[in-house]
Amino acid sequence: MLPKCPHCQEPLTKKQVAQLLASLSAGKPKNYTDEERNLRRERMRAINARRNGSGSSTAMQHRHLTHQDFTLAAIDDVIARGRRDAWESLQAAFGRDREIRDKVLRVCAAHVADPYAQRYHFWHNYAHHQAAS
C-alpha cells in the first residue's frame, strides 16, 4: 500500500513516492569505505592525468578521429566544440599553411547559411580577411 499525501490524504503514485524518497536522501553524504574512497581518488587522478597530458598538434581530442591532423573533420570539430587553446592552435596553423585556410573555408561554407552558427561565421570572415592580406 502506498503512503497518503499529508495534505489531501490521497494515495501517492509510485512516481511521487520515488521523487519523495530521492529528495529525502539527496542531502545525505555517501558512506564510502576507505577502500572505495581510495579507488575513486585513483580513478579521478587517472582521468585528470589524461586530460592534462594531451600533447597533440591541435591540443584537443577530436571525436571519432584516431589522429590529430587538421583534416576537415578535425577543423569542423575545433570550430564547433573547441576552446580558446584549440582555436589558437588552429590560428597558428592557419598562418603556416594555406591549405588549412582553404579547408576552413570549405568547412565554414556548409554553415554560413545558418545565421546562428556564429563560430563558423567568425572563421569564415577571418579566412577571407587573411586571404585578402
Stockholm file with secondary structure:
# STOCKHOLM 1.0

chainA/1-133         MLPKCPHCQEPLTKKQVAQLLASLSAGKPKNYTDEERNLRRERMRAINARRNGSGSSTAMQHRHLTHQDFTLAAIDDVIARGRRDAWESLQAAFGRDREIRDKVLRVCAAHVADPYAQRYHFWHNYAHHQAAS
#=GR chainA/1-133 SS CCCBCTTTCCBCCHHHHHHHHHHHHTTSCCCCCHHHHHHHHHHHHHHHHHHHTCCCSSSSCCTTCSSCSCCHHHHHHHHHHCCHHHHHHHHHHHHHCHHHHHHHHHHHHTTTTCTTCHHHHHHHHHHHHHHHC
#=GC SS_cons         CCCBCTTTCCBCCHHHHHHHHHHHHTTSCCCCCHHHHHHHHHHHHHHHHHHHTCCCSSSSCCTTCSSCSCCHHHHHHHHHHCCHHHHHHHHHHHHHCHHHHHHHHHHHHTTTTCTTCHHHHHHHHHHHHHHHC
//
